[in-house]
Structures are given as C-alpha cells and as structure tokens.
Amino acid sequence: MQEFVSISVRDPRLHKDDFWRTHVDYEIHLCVSTNSMCFRKKTSSVRRRYSEFVWLRHCLEQNALIIVLPRLPPRNPFFSMRKTEQVFQRMKGLQDFLENVVHTPLLLSDSRLHLFLQSDLSITKIERCALGKTRYTVAEAIQRSVGGCIRLEDKCVLMRFVPPKHQTKPKPNCIS
C-alpha cells in the first residue's frame, strides 16, 4: 500500500503583539493514510508563523547538507492581510515548501520537523526536546499535543480571509 501524506496551510490569523506590532500565523493540517511509522499521529493541526518556517528551513539545511531545500516565499516587510493575493501567495508558498519537505525521505529523520508539524511546542521547546533536554520525549510531546488549540495567552484578532478567485480546489480533508 502506498503512503499518502496530505499537508495544507490555511486559515491565516492576525495576532496583535502590542500597539505597533502584529504577526500572522497559519494552520498546518497534516493527514497521513496507511500505517506509516514516519508520523506519530495520522492527523494533526498546529499553528505556525512565517518566522517559524524560516527557523525550520534553517534547521533542515544544517542537517541535510547534500539536499537542496525548497525555498520559502520571500519575506515581505509590507505584507498585509488586506491584500488577499499576498496572503494566498504566501500560504501557497508555505504549503509547497512543506509538501516538498515531507516527500523527501532524508528530511523525515529530523525530529524537529515532526515536532514542528505535530506539536504545539514553541521553537525553544522544540530545540530542547530534540536535544533530549526536557522531561518528555519527542513522541510524548507529539502525543500530548492538543492539535489546533490556540494558547490562552495569545491575543488573536480573527480576520476572515477570502481566497482569490483563481485558487485551486482545496484538497479533501482526512477522516480521522
């Protein structure tokens, strides 16, 4: 039986950090069919911001020197949630990046990738867990993950994103 991994980046949300600064995070939904041992959970949903994707790419680049990693969409200092085309292009770029990564067997050995995709740990905690400097293992961190719940301390301003008309059809959702 062939393994099927579906990953989607969706549901951008604007977070107000303080009076001047905001950031956007995205839901990463992962769905795996078959009995693959690559992923601990068959479905998961976590929220990550662009800077965390940059961190992940840097980690993977250090770990897999012989592989040319896919690029992330470029950082845009004038990124705006009001510009639906910009939001769509960024989500598509992030999704393309993750699809390439999860379909590259050599990269699947990095525990930070699994924690990034299937746990709600912060980047600092992912680093500590991957180095074995936490009370819990990588597998325990993933199993304990609430999957898609937003931390209570986050201040979230929900903005409805309407994709541009030329967006491709969404991939079918997994049945858990």
Backbone as CSV, one residue per row, in Angstrom:
resi,resn,N_x,N_y,N_z,CA_x,CA_y,CA_z,C_x,C_y,C_z
1,MET,0.854,-1.187,0.000,0.000,0.000,0.000,0.894,1.243,0.000
2,GLN,0.590,2.166,-0.884,1.396,3.378,-0.993,0.995,4.383,0.089
3,GLU,1.990,5.052,0.630,1.735,6.054,1.659,1.220,7.333,1.019
4,PHE,0.259,7.942,1.664,-0.311,9.193,1.193,-0.188,10.219,2.310
5,VAL,0.484,11.321,2.033,0.623,12.391,3.011,0.034,13.647,2.389
6,SER,-0.940,14.212,3.056,-1.560,15.450,2.600,-1.250,16.531,3.625
7,ILE,-0.800,17.656,3.144,-0.490,18.758,4.047,-1.082,20.028,3.469
8,SER,-1.722,20.804,4.309,-2.274,22.063,3.825,-1.963,23.180,4.808
9,VAL,-1.768,24.353,4.263,-1.553,25.566,5.052,-2.772,26.435,4.786
10,ARG,-3.455,26.815,5.852,-4.734,27.515,5.695,-5.025,28.394,6.894
11,ASP,-6.161,29.046,6.860,-6.700,29.824,7.983,-5.694,30.817,8.580
12,PRO,-5.261,31.832,7.822,-4.360,32.828,8.393,-5.073,33.651,9.467
13,ARG,-4.361,33.946,10.536,-4.931,34.767,11.621,-3.932,35.845,11.998
14,LEU,-4.462,37.015,12.208,-3.650,38.160,12.591,-3.614,38.259,14.115
15,HIS,-2.413,38.358,14.678,-2.233,38.492,16.128,-1.625,39.854,16.416
16,LYS,-2.172,40.530,17.381,-1.666,41.844,17.779,-0.714,41.643,18.955
17,ASP,0.592,41.876,18.716,1.592,41.687,19.770,1.593,42.857,20.749
18,ASP,1.510,44.040,20.232,1.420,45.250,21.039,0.805,46.325,20.157
19,PHE,0.928,47.581,20.546,0.284,48.657,19.799,0.769,48.744,18.356
20,TRP,2.055,48.500,18.125,2.636,48.677,16.796,2.842,47.383,16.017
21,ARG,3.065,46.292,16.713,3.482,45.069,16.025,2.377,44.024,15.986
22,THR,2.297,43.375,14.841,1.378,42.261,14.653,2.116,41.147,13.911
23,HIS,1.564,39.966,13.935,2.083,38.884,13.112,0.915,37.995,12.679
24,VAL,1.155,37.229,11.637,0.151,36.319,11.103,0.633,34.897,11.360
25,ASP,-0.273,34.032,11.790,0.078,32.620,11.831,-0.902,31.847,10.965
26,TYR,-0.531,30.610,10.656,-1.279,29.782,9.722,-1.485,28.413,10.345
27,GLU,-2.604,27.803,10.021,-2.846,26.435,10.462,-2.172,25.485,9.476
28,ILE,-1.430,24.533,10.011,-0.848,23.468,9.202,-1.636,22.213,9.536
29,HIS,-2.302,21.675,8.535,-3.086,20.450,8.736,-2.372,19.314,8.015
30,LEU,-2.040,18.278,8.755,-1.322,17.127,8.214,-2.225,15.906,8.306
31,CYS,-2.276,15.160,7.229,-3.072,13.937,7.184,-2.236,12.839,6.541
32,VAL,-2.114,11.704,7.209,-1.326,10.587,6.711,-2.230,9.369,6.633
33,SER,-2.259,8.707,5.471,-3.008,7.457,5.390,-2.015,6.317,5.210
34,THR,-2.336,5.187,5.665,-1.564,3.947,5.773,-0.938,3.865,7.154
35,ASN,-0.239,2.804,7.387,0.375,2.567,8.687,1.825,3.032,8.728
36,SER,2.122,4.101,8.074,3.479,4.639,8.034,3.962,4.966,9.438
37,MET,5.205,4.654,9.708,5.791,4.966,11.004,6.484,6.326,10.997
38,CYS,6.432,7.025,9.872,7.093,8.335,9.771,6.444,9.368,10.684
39,PHE,5.129,9.294,10.831,4.417,10.281,11.638,3.677,9.582,12.759
40,ARG,3.771,10.130,13.972,3.159,9.532,15.154,1.637,9.595,15.103
41,LYS,1.122,10.700,14.610,-0.329,10.877,14.526,-0.740,10.832,13.068
42,LYS,-1.902,10.307,12.824,-2.391,10.234,11.444,-2.979,11.561,10.987
43,THR,-3.474,12.355,11.909,-3.905,13.712,11.574,-3.431,14.638,12.681
44,SER,-3.085,15.835,12.284,-2.705,16.847,13.269,-2.950,18.221,12.693
45,SER,-3.048,19.161,13.582,-3.280,20.532,13.185,-2.576,21.439,14.184
46,VAL,-1.669,22.262,13.690,-0.935,23.192,14.549,-0.916,24.559,13.872
47,ARG,-0.576,25.587,14.632,-0.469,26.935,14.080,0.992,27.366,14.147
48,ARG,1.485,27.922,13.049,2.869,28.404,12.970,2.905,29.717,12.212
49,ARG,3.864,30.552,12.579,4.049,31.822,11.885,5.218,31.727,10.918
50,TYR,5.319,32.688,10.036,6.329,32.664,8.973,7.743,32.517,9.540
51,SER,8.061,33.242,10.598,9.415,33.175,11.166,9.753,31.765,11.650
52,GLU,8.760,30.989,12.049,8.998,29.610,12.463,9.307,28.719,11.265
53,PHE,8.707,29.023,10.125,9.055,28.304,8.898,10.515,28.597,8.518
54,VAL,10.928,29.846,8.689,12.320,30.223,8.404,13.258,29.427,9.306
55,TRP,12.908,29.320,10.589,13.705,28.544,11.537,13.789,27.080,11.094
56,LEU,12.647,26.494,10.718,12.626,25.090,10.301,13.524,24.873,9.088
57,ARG,13.428,25.741,8.114,14.254,25.585,6.909,15.735,25.641,7.271
58,HIS,16.095,26.547,8.161,17.495,26.667,8.600,17.946,25.369,9.282
59,CYS,17.109,24.810,10.139,17.438,23.550,10.825,17.639,22.419,9.822
60,LEU,16.722,22.297,8.890,16.807,21.228,7.896,18.032,21.405,7.006
61,GLU,18.357,22.635,6.706,19.518,22.937,5.866,20.816,22.507,6.557
62,GLN,20.895,22.728,7.853,22.079,22.326,8.625,22.198,20.810,8.711
63,ASN,21.072,20.130,8.777,21.050,18.691,8.981,21.240,17.900,7.686
64,ALA,20.813,18.449,6.570,20.846,17.731,5.298,21.685,18.509,4.294
65,LEU,22.979,18.409,4.434,23.893,19.212,3.626,23.873,18.862,2.144
66,ILE,23.509,17.627,1.794,23.580,17.216,0.389,22.286,17.469,-0.382
67,ILE,21.265,17.945,0.297,19.972,18.182,-0.343,19.774,19.679,-0.550
68,VAL,19.296,20.022,-1.732,18.907,21.404,-1.971,17.464,21.542,-1.497
69,LEU,17.275,22.343,-0.480,15.941,22.502,0.099,15.084,23.433,-0.751
70,PRO,13.786,23.197,-0.732,12.890,24.128,-1.429,12.941,25.499,-0.752
71,ARG,12.634,26.509,-1.509,12.635,27.875,-0.981,11.305,28.183,-0.296
72,LEU,11.387,29.114,0.625,10.187,29.672,1.233,9.755,30.880,0.408
73,PRO,8.502,31.274,0.520,8.125,32.524,-0.140,8.952,33.659,0.478
74,PRO,9.285,34.674,-0.299,10.144,35.729,0.242,9.474,36.500,1.377
75,ARG,10.311,36.979,2.291,9.821,37.833,3.379,9.398,39.163,2.751
76,ASN,8.255,39.654,3.152,7.752,40.910,2.612,7.477,41.863,3.769
77,PRO,8.271,42.935,3.891,8.055,43.863,5.009,6.722,44.606,4.911
78,PHE,6.093,44.570,3.735,4.825,45.269,3.539,3.657,44.295,3.425
79,PHE,3.837,43.094,3.986,2.793,42.071,3.942,1.546,42.598,4.641
80,SER,0.392,42.379,4.025,-0.864,42.854,4.594,-1.944,41.788,4.447
81,MET,-2.686,41.550,5.508,-3.806,40.612,5.468,-4.926,41.133,4.571
82,ARG,-4.941,42.430,4.337,-5.980,43.014,3.497,-5.760,42.708,2.015
83,LYS,-4.540,42.370,1.656,-4.219,42.056,0.261,-4.331,40.548,0.078
84,THR,-5.497,40.102,-0.366,-5.770,38.667,-0.429,-4.805,37.927,-1.341
85,GLU,-4.352,38.554,-2.395,-3.407,37.892,-3.298,-2.083,37.607,-2.573
86,GLN,-1.620,38.561,-1.752,-0.388,38.359,-0.969,-0.560,37.198,0.008
87,VAL,-1.685,37.169,0.696,-1.949,36.116,1.676,-1.989,34.759,0.973
88,PHE,-2.704,34.690,-0.150,-2.801,33.450,-0.904,-1.429,32.977,-1.379
89,GLN,-0.624,33.887,-1.913,0.697,33.523,-2.419,1.594,33.010,-1.293
90,ARG,1.531,33.644,-0.139,2.346,33.182,0.980,1.890,31.802,1.441
91,MET,0.595,31.598,1.604,0.096,30.288,2.039,0.484,29.204,1.042
92,LYS,0.354,29.497,-0.243,0.721,28.533,-1.275,2.214,28.230,-1.218
93,GLY,3.044,29.257,-1.035,4.491,29.051,-0.933,4.871,28.217,0.280
94,LEU,4.228,28.473,1.422,4.497,27.702,2.636,4.053,26.250,2.460
95,GLN,2.896,26.064,1.834,2.400,24.706,1.593,3.311,23.960,0.626
96,ASP,3.742,24.609,-0.451,4.658,23.965,-1.407,5.957,23.551,-0.714
97,PHE,6.463,24.428,0.154,7.683,24.124,0.912,7.485,22.851,1.741
98,LEU,6.392,22.806,2.521,6.149,21.655,3.395,5.889,20.379,2.598
99,GLU,5.171,20.482,1.489,4.926,19.293,0.665,6.242,18.705,0.166
100,ASN,7.144,19.556,-0.286,8.453,19.067,-0.740,9.233,18.429,0.400
101,VAL,9.174,19.051,1.563,9.918,18.544,2.716,9.400,17.171,3.146
102,VAL,8.084,17.008,3.284,7.551,15.725,3.782,7.657,14.615,2.747
103,HIS,7.973,14.947,1.516,8.169,13.930,0.482,9.643,13.692,0.180
104,THR,10.510,14.170,1.068,11.950,13.935,0.943,12.364,13.036,2.104
105,PRO,12.553,11.745,1.852,12.807,10.782,2.935,13.947,11.167,3.879
106,LEU,15.032,11.702,3.374,16.161,12.052,4.228,15.783,13.100,5.282
107,LEU,14.890,14.010,4.940,14.490,15.070,5.874,13.568,14.556,6.974
108,LEU,12.908,13.434,6.731,11.960,12.893,7.703,12.637,12.344,8.958
109,SER,13.963,12.256,8.949,14.670,11.765,10.133,14.900,12.866,11.170
110,ASP,14.571,14.102,10.846,14.804,15.219,11.769,13.625,15.353,12.726
111,SER,13.862,15.127,14.010,12.778,15.177,14.996,12.182,16.578,15.113
112,ARG,12.970,17.611,14.810,12.429,18.980,14.867,11.317,19.170,13.834
113,LEU,11.442,18.526,12.683,10.393,18.598,11.666,9.092,18.010,12.217
114,HIS,9.180,16.859,12.860,7.982,16.203,13.396,7.351,17.032,14.513
115,LEU,8.175,17.607,15.360,7.650,18.457,16.423,7.013,19.717,15.843
116,PHE,7.615,20.283,14.814,7.080,21.472,14.145,5.696,21.180,13.560
117,LEU,5.546,20.020,12.934,4.300,19.672,12.257,3.225,19.107,13.178
118,GLN,3.630,18.446,14.271,2.642,17.703,15.044,2.596,18.027,16.528
119,SER,3.254,19.094,16.943,3.127,19.506,18.341,2.910,21.007,18.392
120,ASP,2.379,21.472,19.493,2.193,22.911,19.640,3.299,23.537,20.500
121,LEU,4.448,22.874,20.554,5.582,23.419,21.302,6.144,24.649,20.608
122,SER,6.671,25.571,21.410,7.363,26.731,20.850,8.688,26.268,20.238
123,ILE,9.306,27.111,19.454,10.584,26.776,18.820,11.646,26.457,19.876
124,THR,11.693,27.225,20.939,12.661,26.980,22.018,12.455,25.596,22.618
125,LYS,11.201,25.231,22.874,10.911,23.917,23.455,11.166,22.795,22.455
126,ILE,10.932,23.055,21.172,11.251,22.052,20.143,12.743,21.766,20.166
127,GLU,13.557,22.812,20.214,15.017,22.650,20.257,15.428,21.829,21.474
128,ARG,14.901,22.185,22.635,15.259,21.492,23.871,14.826,20.026,23.832
129,CYS,13.624,19.783,23.318,13.108,18.411,23.242,13.952,17.575,22.278
130,ALA,14.288,18.139,21.131,15.092,17.410,20.142,16.480,17.075,20.680
131,LEU,16.987,17.900,21.583,18.297,17.651,22.196,18.203,16.758,23.436
132,GLY,16.992,16.346,23.802,16.805,15.487,24.967,16.888,16.238,26.284
133,LYS,16.630,17.534,26.261,16.750,18.358,27.471,15.395,18.698,28.096
134,THR,14.407,17.835,27.893,13.095,18.017,28.510,12.724,16.732,29.244
135,ARG,11.697,16.812,30.090,11.230,15.630,30.821,10.481,14.675,29.910
136,TYR,10.124,15.135,28.718,9.319,14.332,27.801,10.107,14.060,26.520
137,THR,9.769,12.960,25.877,10.411,12.589,24.618,9.698,13.277,23.454
138,VAL,10.261,13.159,22.272,9.627,13.698,21.073,8.252,13.053,20.892
139,ALA,8.196,11.731,21.026,6.926,11.015,20.853,5.886,11.480,21.869
140,GLU,6.291,11.666,23.115,5.353,12.134,24.145,4.868,13.550,23.846
141,ALA,5.755,14.406,23.373,5.369,15.788,23.044,4.320,15.794,21.938
142,ILE,4.500,14.930,20.961,3.546,14.863,19.851,2.214,14.284,20.325
143,GLN,2.257,13.226,21.109,1.023,12.611,21.598,0.238,13.546,22.503
144,ARG,0.925,14.363,23.298,0.254,15.287,24.218,-0.311,16.512,23.525
145,SER,0.138,16.777,22.321,-0.275,17.986,21.613,-1.782,18.037,21.452
146,VAL,-2.331,19.184,21.739,-3.774,19.370,21.656,-4.207,19.422,20.204
147,GLY,-3.343,19.887,19.315,-3.639,19.894,17.888,-4.662,20.922,17.472
148,GLY,-4.190,22.117,17.223,-5.061,23.154,16.689,-5.593,24.110,17.731
149,CYS,-5.392,23.831,19.007,-5.850,24.765,20.017,-4.867,25.911,20.144
150,ILE,-5.396,27.068,20.339,-4.555,28.254,20.459,-4.260,28.476,21.930
151,ARG,-3.020,28.772,22.237,-2.629,29.010,23.620,-3.431,30.174,24.195
152,LEU,-3.796,30.085,25.453,-4.639,31.095,26.076,-3.985,32.466,26.114
153,GLU,-2.655,32.524,26.211,-2.014,33.832,26.309,-1.954,34.572,24.977
154,ASP,-2.258,33.882,23.878,-2.255,34.540,22.572,-3.455,35.475,22.480
155,LYS,-3.194,36.665,21.983,-4.279,37.593,21.697,-4.510,37.504,20.205
156,CYS,-5.665,37.042,19.827,-5.906,36.778,18.418,-7.022,37.658,17.887
157,VAL,-6.751,38.308,16.776,-7.762,39.076,16.076,-8.109,38.276,14.836
158,LEU,-9.296,37.741,14.773,-9.674,36.926,13.630,-10.050,37.829,12.464
159,MET,-9.431,37.555,11.336,-9.781,38.261,10.113,-10.158,37.212,9.092
160,ARG,-11.283,37.346,8.499,-11.746,36.381,7.503,-10.931,36.555,6.232
161,PHE,-10.351,35.475,5.764,-9.581,35.508,4.527,-10.433,34.929,3.414
162,VAL,-10.625,35.708,2.367,-11.352,35.234,1.201,-10.326,35.025,0.101
163,PRO,-10.117,33.765,-0.318,-9.080,33.493,-1.311,-9.437,34.105,-2.664
164,PRO,-8.421,34.422,-3.470,-8.692,34.945,-4.799,-9.460,33.916,-5.626
165,LYS,-10.128,34.380,-6.656,-10.998,33.519,-7.456,-10.255,32.405,-8.170
166,HIS,-8.987,32.601,-8.491,-8.259,31.591,-9.258,-7.633,30.507,-8.392
167,GLN,-7.968,30.494,-7.095,-7.389,29.480,-6.205,-7.839,28.092,-6.638
168,THR,-6.926,27.144,-6.503,-7.254,25.768,-6.834,-8.195,25.196,-5.779
169,LYS,-8.883,24.132,-6.122,-9.808,23.493,-5.195,-9.034,22.960,-3.996
170,PRO,-9.590,23.084,-2.797,-8.901,22.551,-1.620,-8.822,21.035,-1.702
171,LYS,-7.787,20.490,-1.075,-7.631,19.040,-1.035,-8.671,18.460,-0.093
172,PRO,-9.105,17.233,-0.338,-10.098,16.637,0.557,-9.541,16.481,1.955
173,ASN,-10.400,16.689,2.945,-9.990,16.533,4.341,-9.876,15.063,4.682
174,CYS,-9.041,14.767,5.631,-8.906,13.392,6.111,-10.050,13.066,7.039
175,ILE,-10.369,11.839,7.074,-11.356,11.370,8.049,-10.564,10.723,9.170
176,SER,-10.708,11.265,10.368,-9.891,10.739,11.479,-10.540,9.584,12.152
